[in-house]
Amino acid sequence: MAKVDPAQFVREVRAETARVTWPSRRETLVTTGLVLALSALAAVFFLVVDQVIQFAMRFVFGI
């Protein structure tokens, strides 16, 4: 079984983190805005679909 060395692990994590290409602040804000906007759009879409299905069920079952 391999010996676990916490210090070596931390060194490897730091080296790997240094190689990562981090997004700029602007890219992060744009991406976050898009995620929020598309989530809101999906919520509205499913609300409308739910209301249409509810209307159809009430019409079919006469409730």
Backbone as CSV, one residue per row, in Angstrom:
resi,resn,N_x,N_y,N_z,CA_x,CA_y,CA_z,C_x,C_y,C_z
1,MET,0.835,-1.176,0.000,0.000,0.000,0.000,0.884,1.245,0.000
2,ALA,0.510,2.246,-0.771,1.313,3.459,-0.902,1.234,4.286,0.378
3,LYS,2.353,4.931,0.696,2.413,5.783,1.873,1.771,7.129,1.536
4,VAL,0.930,7.615,2.426,0.238,8.884,2.235,1.055,9.990,2.893
5,ASP,1.408,11.012,2.069,2.186,12.136,2.575,1.364,13.413,2.376
6,PRO,0.777,13.946,3.438,-0.066,15.136,3.309,0.681,16.337,2.715
7,ALA,1.939,16.507,3.060,2.709,17.637,2.534,2.883,17.509,1.030
8,GLN,3.168,16.310,0.546,3.304,16.076,-0.901,1.974,16.345,-1.612
9,PHE,0.891,15.919,-0.990,-0.431,16.152,-1.560,-0.694,17.648,-1.716
10,VAL,-0.401,18.429,-0.681,-0.614,19.876,-0.735,0.247,20.498,-1.824
11,ARG,1.502,20.053,-1.957,2.382,20.577,-3.018,1.814,20.281,-4.398
12,GLU,1.307,19.072,-4.587,0.737,18.700,-5.884,-0.533,19.500,-6.189
13,VAL,-1.351,19.720,-5.169,-2.569,20.516,-5.366,-2.214,21.945,-5.751
14,ARG,-1.223,22.533,-5.081,-0.806,23.905,-5.394,-0.237,23.994,-6.812
15,ALA,0.535,22.999,-7.212,1.105,22.997,-8.559,-0.002,22.872,-9.606
16,GLU,-0.977,22.023,-9.337,-2.088,21.842,-10.277,-2.940,23.102,-10.357
17,THR,-3.170,23.735,-9.229,-3.960,24.971,-9.199,-3.272,26.087,-9.985
18,ALA,-1.968,26.109,-9.959,-1.221,27.142,-10.691,-1.394,26.973,-12.200
19,ARG,-1.671,25.772,-12.668,-1.844,25.511,-14.107,-3.240,25.826,-14.621
20,VAL,-4.188,26.037,-13.723,-5.570,26.277,-14.116,-5.703,27.666,-14.732
21,THR,-6.462,27.758,-15.813,-6.763,29.049,-16.412,-8.071,29.535,-15.797
22,TRP,-7.966,30.518,-14.925,-9.123,31.016,-14.209,-9.857,32.051,-15.054
23,PRO,-11.199,32.066,-15.014,-11.948,33.071,-15.769,-11.791,34.454,-15.125
24,SER,-11.949,35.480,-15.966,-11.871,36.836,-15.432,-13.147,37.145,-14.657
25,ARG,-13.114,38.247,-13.931,-14.297,38.661,-13.170,-15.470,38.909,-14.113
26,ARG,-15.201,39.545,-15.247,-16.257,39.844,-16.216,-16.871,38.557,-16.774
27,GLU,-16.021,37.582,-17.125,-16.525,36.306,-17.635,-17.398,35.604,-16.601
28,THR,-16.988,35.668,-15.348,-17.754,35.042,-14.281,-19.110,35.713,-14.118
29,LEU,-19.138,37.048,-14.157,-20.398,37.772,-14.011,-21.323,37.518,-15.193
30,VAL,-20.779,37.491,-16.413,-21.600,37.228,-17.589,-22.193,35.825,-17.524
31,THR,-21.371,34.862,-17.186,-21.837,33.478,-17.099,-22.898,33.328,-16.006
32,THR,-22.682,33.955,-14.864,-23.653,33.897,-13.770,-24.972,34.529,-14.198
33,GLY,-24.897,35.662,-14.878,-26.104,36.325,-15.367,-26.871,35.453,-16.340
34,LEU,-26.147,34.785,-17.232,-26.802,33.897,-18.194,-27.479,32.718,-17.496
35,VAL,-26.816,32.167,-16.518,-27.407,31.037,-15.783,-28.682,31.479,-15.079
36,LEU,-28.654,32.643,-14.439,-29.843,33.139,-13.745,-30.967,33.443,-14.729
37,ALA,-30.637,34.071,-15.862,-31.655,34.409,-16.855,-32.285,33.154,-17.458
38,LEU,-31.471,32.183,-17.806,-32.005,30.955,-18.385,-32.797,30.140,-17.366
39,SER,-32.393,30.197,-16.110,-33.165,29.516,-15.063,-34.534,30.166,-14.914
40,ALA,-34.578,31.488,-14.941,-35.855,32.196,-14.855,-36.724,31.883,-16.070
41,LEU,-36.112,31.844,-17.242,-36.848,31.522,-18.466,-37.426,30.107,-18.393
42,ALA,-36.638,29.164,-17.906,-37.117,27.784,-17.761,-38.261,27.720,-16.741
43,ALA,-38.159,28.487,-15.656,-39.220,28.495,-14.647,-40.523,29.025,-15.241
44,VAL,-40.434,30.095,-16.024,-41.635,30.653,-16.657,-42.213,29.657,-17.658
45,PHE,-41.345,29.020,-18.445,-41.805,28.029,-19.420,-42.577,26.905,-18.736
46,PHE,-42.005,26.350,-17.663,-42.669,25.245,-16.981,-43.936,25.697,-16.261
47,LEU,-43.977,26.939,-15.804,-45.202,27.471,-15.222,-46.312,27.509,-16.266
48,VAL,-45.989,28.002,-17.460,-46.986,28.080,-18.536,-47.447,26.675,-18.940
49,VAL,-46.509,25.766,-19.115,-46.865,24.391,-19.484,-47.739,23.758,-18.406
50,ASP,-47.410,23.976,-17.149,-48.199,23.437,-16.054,-49.621,23.999,-16.077
51,GLN,-49.753,25.279,-16.335,-51.080,25.895,-16.383,-51.893,25.342,-17.556
52,VAL,-51.256,25.130,-18.698,-51.946,24.565,-19.861,-52.417,23.146,-19.558
53,ILE,-51.570,22.345,-18.951,-51.951,20.975,-18.599,-53.082,20.987,-17.574
54,GLN,-52.997,21.882,-16.601,-54.049,21.987,-15.591,-55.379,22.362,-16.251
55,PHE,-55.356,23.321,-17.169,-56.570,23.718,-17.876,-57.145,22.544,-18.665
56,ALA,-56.278,21.808,-19.359,-56.723,20.660,-20.159,-57.345,19.579,-19.270
57,MET,-56.746,19.302,-18.132,-57.278,18.283,-17.233,-58.628,18.704,-16.672
58,ARG,-58.761,19.975,-16.313,-60.054,20.451,-15.810,-61.116,20.362,-16.899
59,PHE,-60.739,20.649,-18.132,-61.677,20.562,-19.244,-62.093,19.109,-19.493
60,VAL,-61.119,18.195,-19.473,-61.396,16.782,-19.762,-62.235,16.164,-18.642
61,PHE,-61.899,16.431,-17.399,-62.597,15.800,-16.291,-63.777,16.621,-15.762
62,GLY,-63.961,17.830,-16.279,-65.099,18.653,-15.905,-65.101,19.107,-14.465
63,ILE,-63.941,19.324,-13.894,-63.841,19.766,-12.497,-63.937,21.273,-12.436
